[in-house]
């Protein structure tokens, strides 16, 4: 008998597959999850190839221990997607494929429990015709059982036993008569916290621009990338909903993937999708994000994998979900940096979405009011079809007016601000409270103050483990490092000189919340940031209070800046935006413009006039001037021109090698060796290697960090050189960790 071998991907930092002897009774299938011995332990791997010979000596070959029978094999298309991601982002296939699966599937000891699904039964047409007449007149329990089968798509055995104590034997009898059969396991049944609607919601009337966008997406054939560029409040979500409705009407078995940038946006999206697609059974819409419990995430993943979930709504990790009938991908707020993973496999979910759509020959819709300059450039070149929404969807709603408050002018005129809040902004906030309208104050800095210092000796509270200041959190009476989590009580006096007059410098959301309670008496002030939403479900509860009108002034960070439809907000105040103007990162201005546009778009969405007040010391800066004109196109084209002249992305391609060591010298030394080894590699002559430099926050948790930037006008040359570099980097020693990031966002 011919021996069979399988080549298995395991979650290890090696770009190789491992050979195993396959001696199990079931024939091996590519895409099957298996348990294999690896070193001194058993791990879960993925069969990627089947062979009838192996170059590994027979004495070293080990057997596959078991296979996961409950999970259907992953498709060749999915393995090809994982292979592309591994190849492009310079990782092993196992490092991509295995972490993309829910934890329950990566633990073989949990397979039996995970797939021990309760038998479910469904009534067939023959049973519907004969069962009522076959039941005795006085058999009330049997009739209850038959009625329950007739009313539900399927009935579980435990529910059946509650209706009839001998349900198991009864079902066996009905099975033999051909009246019922076993239903397929349904992994979508889970309590999402969102009740399933019973009727389809009334569809809103689309604007002409929305209708044109929906028609273009619905008529697309094959791979069709779209940029849906719509001003805030223009109804991009409505375009997604109509396009998906058209898809599901044409192809009842199709699946769609909708990506959102942050977890706190999923509840409102899920509610909108469930209300619109009420005809789909409860559970046919599932969510995928890191906030789900392990069991819930496994059930949702399996629902997508089996095709029973028609719409998958998730954050960036959902881009690697197994969806065998995927027919459309939507990426909302495609510009958001949250789509780029910053640990492990440093992939861009937006870029993988476009690749996956091309791989499958399906439409991909990228939506944003402020598209990333990479996406905008693709549209300018004609590679993406641009769909434009220039007006807000609500007929009486107009874009808010933007007013720049010149802080230097306020100071010259003797108009003192109160704890960082300028007089005009305070007056506007009071006016909104008197009118019964809501306001939003945006400050992208949490905590009470970023610095606690001593005026007498110059001491500043710092983190002992990081090269960063400790942030003052007054309500918790603590100093906290936002990089490593170190925490300490607030000292009563300066630890250096004993001065008791230590004071906070700067402002965070906690301090602004405290100030607003004093300067706007009677106002109901609510703060939403990472500190106030630590508990599961707390963010959704706080946003519900805002939507219910129980809040007058909402204070928050970027968590409140995008995606939320605050119907009563008519004023947005922006504090401390100027710091981003002087960042060393060339993308800082792009991010600031997007952030301010997004937060400005929260005002005036329901027809009431909206106003945005931005406090700045540089009101004549080109970015603020473009923002006041609501001129994204002008800003984007001007910034692209600057990037072209400076040879920056999207006109060149970048990669970053980062190293972490016990000392800065060790990290820099590793990078210097790596740079020297890079020069003779194939393709290296077309790549520019810059000097190694420390990161801005050089030390985090007692680990020193440095980086080395590589740049090329040829993506192919950069990829060729990076592939050749990997084995060289693995041979170098002297650091704790290193990683290569392709297309880095933080430079």
C-alpha positions as CSV (number, residue, x, y, z in Angstrom):
1,X,0.0,0.0,0.0
2,X,1.4,3.4,-1.0
3,X,2.3,5.6,1.9
4,X,0.6,9.0,2.0
5,X,2.2,12.2,3.4
6,X,0.8,15.5,4.2
7,X,2.5,18.9,4.4
8,X,1.2,20.9,7.3
9,X,1.3,24.6,8.2
10,X,1.7,25.2,12.0
11,X,1.8,28.5,13.9
12,X,5.6,28.9,13.9
13,X,7.8,31.8,12.6
14,X,9.1,29.6,9.7
15,X,8.1,29.9,6.1
16,X,8.1,26.2,5.6
17,X,5.5,23.3,5.7
18,X,6.2,20.3,7.8
19,X,5.9,16.7,6.5
20,X,3.9,14.1,8.4
21,X,3.0,10.5,7.7
22,X,-0.8,10.1,7.2
23,X,-2.0,6.7,8.5
24,X,-5.6,7.5,9.5
25,X,-8.6,5.7,7.9
26,X,-10.2,8.8,6.3
27,X,-8.5,10.0,3.1
28,X,-6.6,13.3,3.7
29,X,-8.1,16.5,2.2
30,X,-6.3,19.8,1.7
31,X,-7.7,22.4,4.0
32,X,-8.4,20.0,6.9
33,X,-7.4,20.8,10.4
34,X,-5.2,18.2,12.0
35,X,-3.5,17.5,15.3
36,X,0.2,16.8,14.9
37,X,3.2,16.3,17.2
38,X,5.6,19.2,17.1
39,X,8.6,19.1,19.3
40,X,7.4,17.8,22.7
41,X,3.8,18.8,22.4
42,X,0.8,18.3,20.1
43,X,-0.4,21.3,18.0
44,X,-3.1,22.0,15.5
45,X,-2.0,22.5,11.9
46,X,-3.6,22.8,8.5
47,X,-3.0,20.4,5.6
48,X,-1.8,22.4,2.7
49,X,-0.4,19.7,0.4
50,X,-0.7,15.9,-0.1
51,X,2.3,13.9,-1.3
52,X,3.3,10.3,-1.9
53,X,7.0,10.8,-1.0
54,X,9.0,12.9,1.4
55,X,12.5,14.2,1.6
56,X,12.5,13.9,5.3
57,X,14.2,10.7,6.6
58,X,11.7,8.0,7.5
59,X,13.1,7.8,11.0
60,X,12.3,11.5,11.6
61,X,8.8,11.4,10.1
62,X,5.9,11.4,12.6
63,X,2.3,10.5,12.2
64,X,-0.8,12.8,12.1
65,X,-2.5,12.2,15.5
66,X,-6.1,13.1,14.6
67,X,-8.2,15.2,12.2
68,X,-11.1,17.6,12.9
69,X,-14.0,15.8,11.4
70,X,-16.6,18.4,12.6
71,X,-15.2,21.2,10.5
72,X,-15.4,21.1,6.7
73,X,-12.0,21.7,5.0
74,X,-11.0,25.2,4.3
75,X,-11.3,26.1,0.6
76,X,-8.4,26.4,-1.8
77,X,-9.3,30.0,-2.3
78,X,-9.0,30.7,1.5
79,X,-5.6,28.9,1.6
80,X,-4.5,31.0,-1.4
81,X,-5.6,34.2,0.4
82,X,-3.6,33.2,3.5
83,X,-0.6,32.2,1.3
84,X,-0.7,35.7,-0.4
85,X,-0.8,37.4,3.0
86,X,2.0,35.3,4.3
87,X,4.1,36.0,1.2
88,X,3.4,39.7,1.0
89,X,3.8,40.5,4.7
90,X,6.9,38.3,5.1
91,X,5.4,35.7,7.5
92,X,5.1,31.9,7.5
93,X,1.8,30.5,6.2
94,X,1.1,28.9,9.6
95,X,1.5,32.3,11.2
96,X,-1.3,33.6,9.0
97,X,-3.7,30.7,8.7
98,X,-3.8,29.4,12.3
99,X,-4.3,32.8,14.2
100,X,-7.1,33.6,11.7
101,X,-9.1,30.7,13.2
102,X,-11.0,31.0,16.5
103,X,-9.2,29.7,19.6
104,X,-11.6,26.8,20.0
105,X,-10.5,25.4,16.6
106,X,-6.8,25.8,17.5
107,X,-7.2,23.5,20.5
108,X,-7.8,19.9,19.6
109,X,-9.0,19.0,23.1
110,X,-12.0,21.2,22.5
111,X,-13.1,19.8,19.1
112,X,-15.5,17.2,20.5
113,X,-17.2,19.7,22.7
114,X,-17.3,22.4,20.0
115,X,-19.0,20.1,17.5
116,X,-21.2,18.2,19.9
117,X,-24.3,19.9,18.4
118,X,-27.7,18.9,19.7
119,X,-29.7,17.0,17.0
120,X,-32.3,19.2,15.3
121,X,-35.3,18.0,13.4
122,X,-37.3,19.6,10.6
123,X,-40.7,18.7,9.1
124,X,-40.7,17.5,5.5
125,X,-43.6,18.1,3.0
126,X,-44.6,14.4,3.4
127,X,-44.9,14.9,7.1
128,X,-46.8,18.1,6.7
129,X,-49.4,16.3,4.6
130,X,-49.8,13.1,6.7
131,X,-48.8,13.9,10.3
132,X,-52.0,15.8,11.3
133,X,-54.3,12.9,10.3
134,X,-52.0,10.3,11.9
135,X,-52.2,11.7,15.4
136,X,-54.8,10.4,17.9
137,X,-57.5,13.0,18.7
138,X,-56.6,13.1,22.4
139,X,-52.8,13.1,22.0
140,X,-52.3,16.7,23.1
141,X,-48.6,16.3,23.7
142,X,-48.0,14.8,20.3
143,X,-50.0,17.6,18.7
144,X,-47.9,20.2,20.6
145,X,-44.8,18.5,19.2
146,X,-46.2,18.4,15.6
147,X,-47.3,22.1,15.8
148,X,-43.9,23.2,17.1
149,X,-42.2,21.4,14.1
150,X,-44.6,23.0,11.7
151,X,-44.0,26.5,13.0
152,X,-40.2,26.5,13.3
153,X,-37.5,25.9,10.7
154,X,-36.1,23.2,13.0
155,X,-36.6,21.9,16.5
156,X,-33.9,20.8,19.0
157,X,-34.3,17.6,20.9
158,X,-34.2,19.4,24.3
159,X,-37.0,21.7,23.3
160,X,-38.9,18.7,21.9
161,X,-38.6,16.9,25.2
162,X,-40.1,19.8,27.1
163,X,-43.2,19.4,24.9
164,X,-43.3,15.6,25.0
165,X,-41.4,13.4,27.4
166,X,-41.0,10.6,24.7
167,X,-40.0,13.0,21.9
168,X,-36.8,11.0,21.1
169,X,-38.7,7.7,20.4
170,X,-41.4,9.7,18.6
171,X,-38.9,11.3,16.3
172,X,-37.3,8.0,15.5
173,X,-40.7,6.7,14.4
174,X,-41.4,9.8,12.3
175,X,-37.9,9.6,10.8
176,X,-38.6,6.0,9.6
177,X,-41.8,7.1,8.0
178,X,-40.0,9.9,6.1
179,X,-42.1,12.7,7.8
180,X,-39.1,14.5,9.3
181,X,-35.3,14.5,8.9
182,X,-32.2,15.8,10.7
183,X,-31.5,19.4,10.1
184,X,-27.9,20.6,9.4
185,X,-26.2,22.0,12.5
186,X,-26.8,25.7,12.9
187,X,-23.9,27.5,14.4
188,X,-25.6,30.9,14.1
189,X,-27.9,30.4,17.1
190,X,-26.5,32.7,19.7
191,X,-27.8,35.6,21.8
192,X,-26.4,38.7,20.1
193,X,-28.3,41.1,22.4
194,X,-30.1,42.4,19.3
195,X,-33.7,41.1,18.9
196,X,-34.6,39.8,15.5
197,X,-37.2,42.0,13.8
198,X,-40.4,40.4,12.6
199,X,-40.9,42.6,9.5
200,X,-38.8,44.3,7.0
201,X,-38.3,48.0,7.7
202,X,-39.7,50.6,5.3
203,X,-37.0,51.5,2.9
204,X,-36.0,55.2,2.8
205,X,-36.1,57.0,-0.5
206,X,-32.7,57.3,-2.0
207,X,-31.2,60.5,-3.4
208,X,-30.3,60.5,-7.0
209,X,-26.6,60.2,-6.1
210,X,-27.3,57.3,-3.8
211,X,-29.4,55.6,-6.5
212,X,-26.6,56.0,-9.1
213,X,-24.1,54.5,-6.7
214,X,-26.3,51.5,-5.9
215,X,-27.0,50.9,-9.6
216,X,-23.3,51.0,-10.4
217,X,-22.4,48.4,-7.7
218,X,-25.3,46.1,-8.5
219,X,-24.5,46.1,-12.2
220,X,-20.8,45.4,-11.7
221,X,-19.4,42.2,-13.3
222,X,-16.4,40.4,-11.9
223,X,-13.8,42.2,-9.9
224,X,-14.9,45.8,-9.5
225,X,-13.3,48.1,-6.9
226,X,-15.4,51.1,-6.0
227,X,-14.5,54.2,-3.9
228,X,-17.7,55.5,-2.4
229,X,-16.6,59.1,-1.5
230,X,-19.5,60.7,0.4
231,X,-19.5,63.7,2.7
232,X,-20.4,62.9,6.4
233,X,-24.1,62.2,6.7
234,X,-24.5,61.5,2.9
235,X,-26.0,58.0,3.5
236,X,-23.1,55.7,2.7
237,X,-24.6,53.0,4.9
238,X,-27.8,53.2,3.0
239,X,-25.9,52.6,-0.2
240,X,-24.3,49.5,1.4
241,X,-27.7,48.2,2.5
242,X,-29.4,48.6,-0.9
243,X,-26.4,47.1,-2.7
244,X,-26.4,44.1,-0.4
245,X,-30.2,43.8,-0.8
246,X,-29.8,43.7,-4.6
247,X,-27.1,41.1,-4.3
248,X,-29.1,38.8,-2.0
249,X,-32.2,39.1,-4.1
250,X,-30.3,38.0,-7.2
251,X,-28.3,35.3,-5.4
252,X,-30.1,33.9,-2.4
253,X,-27.2,31.8,-1.3
254,X,-24.6,34.6,-1.5
255,X,-22.5,35.9,1.4
256,X,-21.3,39.4,2.0
257,X,-18.6,40.8,4.3
258,X,-18.9,44.3,5.9
259,X,-15.9,45.7,7.7
260,X,-16.0,48.5,10.2
261,X,-12.9,50.0,11.9
262,X,-13.8,49.7,15.6
263,X,-15.7,47.4,17.9
264,X,-17.9,50.1,19.3
265,X,-19.4,50.7,15.8
266,X,-20.6,47.2,15.4
267,X,-23.8,47.4,17.6
268,X,-25.4,50.2,15.5
269,X,-24.4,48.6,12.2
270,X,-25.8,45.3,13.4
271,X,-29.0,46.9,14.4
272,X,-29.4,48.6,11.1
273,X,-28.6,45.4,9.1
274,X,-31.0,43.3,11.2
275,X,-33.8,45.8,10.8
276,X,-33.2,45.9,7.0
277,X,-32.7,42.2,6.4
278,X,-35.4,40.9,8.8
279,X,-36.4,38.3,6.1
280,X,-33.1,36.5,6.9
281,X,-33.4,34.2,9.8
282,X,-32.0,35.5,13.2
283,X,-28.4,34.5,13.2
284,X,-27.9,34.9,9.4
285,X,-26.1,38.1,10.3
286,X,-23.2,37.5,12.6
287,X,-20.4,39.7,14.0
288,X,-16.7,39.0,14.3
289,X,-14.4,41.0,16.5
290,X,-12.0,40.6,19.4
291,X,-14.6,41.6,22.0
292,X,-16.6,38.4,21.5
293,X,-16.3,35.5,24.0
294,X,-14.4,32.5,22.6
295,X,-17.4,30.3,22.2
296,X,-19.4,33.0,20.5
297,X,-16.6,33.8,18.1
298,X,-16.2,30.1,17.3
299,X,-20.0,29.8,16.5
300,X,-20.0,32.9,14.4
301,X,-16.9,31.8,12.5
302,X,-18.5,28.4,11.8
303,X,-21.7,30.0,10.7
304,X,-19.6,31.9,8.1
305,X,-17.6,28.8,7.2
306,X,-20.7,26.7,6.6
307,X,-22.4,29.4,4.6
308,X,-25.4,29.7,7.0
309,X,-24.3,33.3,7.9
310,X,-25.3,35.4,4.9
311,X,-23.8,38.7,6.2
312,X,-20.6,38.9,8.3
313,X,-20.1,42.2,10.1
314,X,-16.7,42.6,11.7
315,X,-13.5,44.5,12.4
316,X,-10.2,43.9,10.6
317,X,-9.9,40.2,11.8
318,X,-13.0,39.3,9.8
319,X,-11.2,39.8,6.5
320,X,-9.6,36.4,7.0
321,X,-13.0,34.7,7.8
322,X,-13.8,31.6,5.8
323,X,-16.8,32.5,3.6
324,X,-17.2,29.9,0.7
325,X,-19.9,31.9,-1.0
326,X,-18.5,35.4,-0.6
327,X,-19.9,37.7,-3.3
328,X,-19.3,41.3,-2.0
329,X,-17.0,43.1,0.4
330,X,-17.7,46.5,2.0
331,X,-15.0,48.4,3.9
332,X,-16.6,51.3,5.8
333,X,-14.3,54.3,6.8
334,X,-11.6,52.7,4.7
335,X,-9.1,55.4,5.6
336,X,-9.0,54.4,9.3
337,X,-5.6,53.3,10.6
338,X,-7.4,50.7,12.8
339,X,-7.5,48.5,9.7
340,X,-3.8,48.0,10.0
341,X,-2.8,45.3,12.5
342,X,0.1,46.5,14.7
343,X,1.1,43.2,16.3
344,X,1.9,39.7,14.9
345,X,0.9,39.6,11.2
346,X,1.0,43.4,10.4
347,X,-1.6,43.3,7.6
348,X,-3.9,45.9,6.2
349,X,-7.5,44.6,6.2
350,X,-8.4,47.2,3.6
351,X,-5.7,46.0,1.2
352,X,-6.5,42.4,1.8
353,X,-10.1,43.1,1.1
354,X,-9.2,44.5,-2.4
355,X,-7.0,41.5,-3.1
356,X,-9.6,39.0,-1.9
357,X,-12.2,40.7,-4.2
358,X,-9.8,40.5,-7.1
359,X,-9.1,36.8,-6.3
360,X,-12.8,35.9,-6.2
361,X,-13.9,38.3,-9.0
362,X,-16.4,40.2,-6.9
363,X,-17.1,43.9,-6.1
364,X,-15.3,45.7,-3.3
365,X,-16.8,48.9,-2.0
366,X,-14.5,51.2,0.0
367,X,-16.4,54.0,1.7
368,X,-15.2,57.2,3.3
369,X,-15.7,60.9,3.6
370,X,-11.9,61.3,3.7
371,X,-10.4,58.4,1.7
372,X,-6.8,57.5,2.4
373,X,-4.5,59.1,-0.1
374,X,-3.5,55.6,-1.4
375,X,-7.1,54.9,-2.3
376,X,-7.7,58.4,-3.7
377,X,-4.7,58.0,-5.9
378,X,-6.0,54.6,-7.2
379,X,-9.3,56.4,-8.1
380,X,-7.4,59.3,-9.7
381,X,-5.6,56.7,-11.9
382,X,-8.8,55.1,-12.9
383,X,-8.1,51.8,-11.2
384,X,-11.0,52.3,-8.8
385,X,-14.4,53.6,-9.9
386,X,-15.3,56.7,-7.9
387,X,-18.9,57.1,-6.7
388,X,-19.6,60.5,-5.2
389,X,-22.2,61.7,-2.7
390,X,-21.9,65.4,-2.4
391,X,-25.0,66.1,-0.2
392,X,-26.4,64.8,3.0
393,X,-29.1,62.2,2.8
394,X,-31.6,64.1,4.9
395,X,-33.1,66.8,2.6
396,X,-33.1,69.6,5.2
397,X,-29.6,68.7,6.6
398,X,-26.6,70.7,5.5
399,X,-22.9,70.3,6.2
400,X,-22.0,72.2,9.4
401,X,-20.2,75.6,9.2
402,X,-16.6,75.5,10.4
403,X,-15.3,78.4,12.6
404,X,-11.7,78.7,13.6
405,X,-11.1,80.2,17.0
406,X,-7.8,82.0,17.0
407,X,-6.3,81.5,20.4
408,X,-3.6,84.0,19.9
409,X,-6.1,86.7,18.9
410,X,-8.2,85.8,22.0
411,X,-5.2,86.3,24.2
412,X,-4.2,89.6,22.6
413,X,-7.7,90.9,23.2
414,X,-7.6,89.9,26.8
415,X,-10.2,87.2,26.5
416,X,-9.0,84.6,28.9
417,X,-9.8,81.0,28.4
418,X,-11.0,78.8,31.2
419,X,-8.9,75.6,31.6
420,X,-8.3,75.5,27.8
421,X,-11.8,76.4,26.7
422,X,-12.1,79.6,24.8
423,X,-14.8,82.1,25.6
424,X,-16.7,81.7,22.2
425,X,-16.8,78.0,22.7
426,X,-18.2,78.2,26.2
427,X,-20.8,80.7,25.1
428,X,-21.9,78.4,22.2
429,X,-22.1,75.5,24.6
430,X,-24.4,77.4,26.9
431,X,-26.6,78.4,24.0
432,X,-27.0,74.8,22.9
433,X,-28.0,73.7,26.5
434,X,-30.6,76.5,26.7
435,X,-32.0,75.3,23.3
436,X,-32.2,71.7,24.4
437,X,-29.6,70.7,21.8
438,X,-26.6,68.5,22.3
439,X,-22.9,69.4,21.9
440,X,-19.8,67.3,21.4
441,X,-16.3,68.3,22.7
442,X,-13.5,66.4,21.1
443,X,-10.1,66.0,22.7
444,X,-8.0,63.0,21.6
445,X,-6.2,62.7,24.9
446,X,-7.6,60.6,27.8
447,X,-6.8,61.0,31.5
448,X,-6.9,64.2,33.5
449,X,-3.6,65.7,32.5
450,X,-0.6,64.3,30.5
451,X,2.0,65.6,32.9
452,X,2.3,66.0,36.7
453,X,5.2,68.3,37.6
454,X,7.0,70.4,40.3
455,X,7.6,74.1,39.6
456,X,10.3,74.3,42.2
457,X,12.8,71.7,40.9
458,X,11.4,70.7,37.5
459,X,10.5,67.1,38.4
460,X,8.1,65.4,36.1
461,X,6.3,62.2,36.9
462,X,7.5,59.5,34.6
463,X,7.0,55.8,34.1
464,X,10.0,53.8,35.6
465,X,9.7,51.2,32.8
466,X,9.1,53.5,29.8
467,X,10.7,56.7,28.3
468,X,7.3,58.4,28.7
469,X,5.4,60.5,31.2
470,X,2.9,59.0,33.5
471,X,-0.6,60.4,32.9
472,X,-2.6,61.8,35.8
473,X,-6.0,60.1,36.3
474,X,-7.6,62.2,39.0
475,X,-10.9,60.3,39.5
476,X,-8.9,57.2,40.2
477,X,-6.2,59.2,42.1
478,X,-3.5,57.5,40.1
479,X,-0.6,58.0,37.8
480,X,-0.8,55.6,34.9
481,X,1.4,54.8,31.9
482,X,-0.5,54.4,28.7
483,X,2.2,52.3,27.2
484,X,2.9,49.5,29.7
485,X,0.1,49.8,32.2
486,X,2.3,50.8,35.2
487,X,0.3,52.5,37.9
488,X,1.1,54.4,41.1
489,X,-0.7,56.5,43.7
490,X,-0.4,60.3,43.2
491,X,2.4,61.6,45.5
492,X,1.5,64.1,48.1
493,X,4.7,66.1,47.5
494,X,7.6,66.2,45.0
495,X,9.8,63.1,45.5
496,X,12.8,65.2,44.5
497,X,12.5,68.3,46.6
498,X,9.5,67.8,48.9
499,X,7.5,70.7,47.4
500,X,3.8,70.1,48.0
501,X,2.7,72.3,45.2
502,X,3.0,69.8,42.4
503,X,0.4,70.5,39.7
504,X,-1.0,69.0,36.5
505,X,0.1,70.4,33.1
506,X,-2.1,70.1,30.0
507,X,-5.5,68.6,29.7
508,X,-7.2,65.3,29.1
509,X,-10.8,64.3,28.7
510,X,-11.3,63.9,32.5
511,X,-10.2,67.5,33.1
512,X,-12.4,68.9,30.3
513,X,-15.3,67.0,31.8
514,X,-14.7,68.6,35.2
515,X,-14.3,72.1,33.7
516,X,-17.5,71.8,31.7
517,X,-19.5,70.9,34.8
518,X,-18.3,74.2,36.3
519,X,-18.5,76.6,33.3
520,X,-21.8,75.3,32.0
521,X,-23.9,75.0,35.1
522,X,-26.7,72.5,35.0
523,X,-25.4,70.8,31.9
524,X,-25.5,67.0,31.8
525,X,-21.9,66.1,30.9
526,X,-20.9,62.6,29.8
527,X,-17.3,61.4,29.0
528,X,-16.7,58.5,26.6
529,X,-13.1,57.3,26.2
530,X,-11.1,54.1,26.8
531,X,-11.2,54.7,30.6
532,X,-15.0,55.1,30.9
533,X,-15.8,52.1,28.6
534,X,-13.6,49.4,30.2
535,X,-16.4,47.0,31.1
536,X,-18.0,44.9,28.3
537,X,-21.2,46.6,27.0
538,X,-20.5,49.9,28.7
539,X,-19.7,51.8,25.5
540,X,-23.0,50.7,24.0
541,X,-24.9,51.8,27.1
542,X,-23.3,55.2,27.2
543,X,-24.0,55.8,23.5
544,X,-27.6,54.8,24.1
545,X,-27.8,57.6,26.7
546,X,-26.6,60.1,24.1
547,X,-29.1,58.9,21.5
548,X,-31.9,59.0,24.1
549,X,-31.2,62.7,24.8
550,X,-30.1,62.2,28.4
551,X,-26.8,64.1,27.7
552,X,-26.2,67.7,27.0
553,X,-22.5,67.7,26.4
554,X,-20.5,64.7,25.2
555,X,-16.8,64.7,25.8
556,X,-14.6,62.1,24.2
557,X,-11.7,60.9,22.2
558,X,-11.6,59.4,18.7
559,X,-14.1,56.8,19.9
560,X,-16.9,59.4,19.3
561,X,-15.4,60.9,16.2
562,X,-16.7,58.6,13.5
563,X,-19.6,56.5,12.4
564,X,-22.1,57.6,15.1
565,X,-25.3,59.2,14.0
566,X,-26.0,61.7,16.8
567,X,-29.3,63.2,15.7
568,X,-29.4,66.0,18.4
569,X,-25.8,67.2,18.2
570,X,-25.6,70.7,16.6
571,X,-22.2,71.9,18.0
572,X,-18.8,70.3,17.9
573,X,-15.9,71.8,19.7
574,X,-12.3,70.6,19.0
575,X,-9.5,71.1,21.4
576,X,-5.7,70.8,21.1
577,X,-5.6,69.8,17.4
578,X,-2.4,71.8,16.7
579,X,0.0,69.2,18.1
580,X,-0.5,67.0,15.0
581,X,0.7,69.8,12.7
582,X,4.3,69.4,13.9
583,X,4.6,65.6,14.0
584,X,7.6,63.9,12.4
585,X,5.2,61.5,10.7
586,X,4.5,62.5,7.1
587,X,1.0,61.0,7.4
588,X,0.1,63.2,10.4
589,X,-1.7,65.9,8.4
590,X,-3.7,63.4,6.5
591,X,-4.8,61.8,9.7
592,X,-5.6,65.1,11.3
593,X,-7.7,66.2,8.3
594,X,-9.6,62.9,8.4
595,X,-10.1,63.0,12.1
596,X,-11.4,66.6,12.2
597,X,-13.7,66.0,9.2
598,X,-15.1,62.9,10.8
599,X,-15.8,64.6,14.2
600,X,-17.2,67.7,12.4
601,X,-19.6,65.4,10.6
602,X,-21.4,64.5,13.9
603,X,-23.0,68.0,13.9
604,X,-26.3,68.9,12.1
605,X,-27.2,65.5,10.8
606,X,-31.0,65.7,11.5
607,X,-31.8,69.0,9.9
608,X,-30.8,71.5,12.6
609,X,-28.0,73.9,11.7
610,X,-24.6,72.5,12.7
611,X,-21.5,74.4,13.8
612,X,-17.9,73.3,14.4
613,X,-15.5,75.4,16.5
614,X,-11.8,74.5,16.3
615,X,-9.5,76.1,18.7
616,X,-6.1,76.8,17.1
617,X,-3.1,79.1,17.2
618,X,-2.6,78.7,13.4
619,X,-5.9,79.5,11.8
620,X,-4.3,80.4,8.5
621,X,-2.7,77.0,8.1
622,X,-3.6,75.4,4.8
623,X,-5.1,72.3,6.5
624,X,-7.5,74.4,8.5
625,X,-8.4,76.5,5.6
626,X,-9.2,73.5,3.5
627,X,-11.2,72.1,6.4
628,X,-13.3,75.3,6.8
629,X,-14.1,75.0,3.0
630,X,-15.0,71.3,3.4
631,X,-12.6,70.8,0.6
632,X,-11.2,67.3,0.8
633,X,-10.5,67.1,-2.9
634,X,-8.3,70.2,-2.8
635,X,-6.5,69.0,0.4
636,X,-5.9,65.5,-1.1
637,X,-4.6,66.7,-4.4
638,X,-2.3,69.3,-2.7
639,X,-0.9,66.7,-0.3
640,X,-0.4,64.1,-3.1
641,X,1.6,66.7,-5.0
642,X,3.8,67.2,-2.0
643,X,4.3,63.5,-1.6
644,X,5.2,63.1,-5.2
645,X,7.8,65.8,-4.9
646,X,9.2,64.2,-1.7
647,X,9.1,60.6,-3.1
648,X,6.7,59.4,-0.4
649,X,3.9,56.8,-0.5
650,X,1.9,56.2,-2.6
651,X,4.6,57.0,-5.1
652,X,7.2,54.7,-3.4
653,X,6.9,51.5,-1.4
654,X,8.2,51.1,2.1
655,X,9.1,48.5,4.7
656,X,10.3,48.8,8.3
657,X,12.5,46.6,10.3
658,X,12.0,47.1,14.0
659,X,14.2,45.6,16.7
660,X,13.7,45.4,20.5
661,X,16.7,44.8,22.8
662,X,17.7,45.0,26.5
663,X,19.7,48.1,25.6
664,X,19.4,50.7,22.8
665,X,22.9,49.9,21.7
666,X,21.9,46.2,21.1
667,X,18.8,47.2,19.0
668,X,20.8,49.6,16.9
669,X,23.7,47.1,16.5
670,X,21.3,44.5,15.2
671,X,19.8,46.9,12.7
672,X,23.3,47.9,11.6
673,X,24.2,44.3,11.0
674,X,21.0,43.7,9.1
675,X,21.6,46.7,6.9
676,X,25.1,45.5,6.0
677,X,23.7,42.1,5.2
678,X,21.0,43.6,3.0
679,X,23.3,45.3,0.5
680,X,24.4,42.2,-1.6
681,X,20.9,40.7,-1.8
682,X,19.0,40.4,-5.1
683,X,16.9,43.5,-5.7
684,X,18.7,45.5,-3.0
685,X,20.3,47.8,-5.6
686,X,16.9,49.3,-6.2
687,X,16.1,49.8,-2.5
688,X,17.2,52.7,-0.3
689,X,18.1,51.8,3.2
690,X,18.1,54.6,5.7
691,X,20.0,54.8,9.0
692,X,18.7,53.0,12.0
693,X,17.1,55.4,14.6
694,X,15.4,55.0,18.0
695,X,11.6,55.0,18.1
696,X,10.0,58.2,19.4
697,X,9.1,56.3,22.6
698,X,12.4,54.5,22.8
699,X,11.8,52.4,25.9
700,X,8.6,50.5,26.7
701,X,8.4,48.0,29.6
702,X,12.2,48.1,30.0
703,X,12.7,47.1,26.3
704,X,14.5,49.5,24.0
705,X,13.3,49.9,20.4
706,X,14.8,51.1,17.2
707,X,13.8,50.9,13.5
708,X,15.3,50.8,10.0
709,X,13.3,52.2,7.0
710,X,13.6,50.7,3.5
711,X,12.1,52.4,0.5
712,X,11.9,51.6,-3.2
713,X,10.1,52.8,-6.3
714,X,9.5,49.1,-7.3
715,X,7.2,47.0,-5.2
716,X,8.6,43.8,-6.9
717,X,12.2,44.8,-6.1
718,X,11.4,45.5,-2.4
719,X,9.5,42.2,-2.1
720,X,12.4,40.2,-3.7
721,X,14.9,41.7,-1.4
722,X,12.8,41.2,1.7
723,X,12.3,37.5,0.9
724,X,16.0,37.0,0.5
725,X,16.6,39.0,3.7
726,X,14.5,36.8,6.0
727,X,16.9,33.9,6.5
728,X,19.7,36.4,7.1
729,X,17.7,38.1,9.8
730,X,16.9,34.8,11.5
731,X,20.7,34.1,11.7
732,X,21.4,37.3,13.5
733,X,21.5,37.4,17.3
734,X,21.6,40.0,20.0
735,X,18.0,41.3,20.3
736,X,14.9,40.1,22.1
737,X,12.6,40.4,19.1
738,X,12.5,41.8,15.6
739,X,9.8,42.1,12.9
740,X,9.4,43.3,9.4
741,X,6.4,45.5,8.5
742,X,5.4,46.0,4.9
743,X,3.6,49.3,4.1
744,X,4.1,50.7,7.6
745,X,1.6,53.4,8.7
746,X,3.7,54.8,11.5
747,X,7.1,56.1,10.3
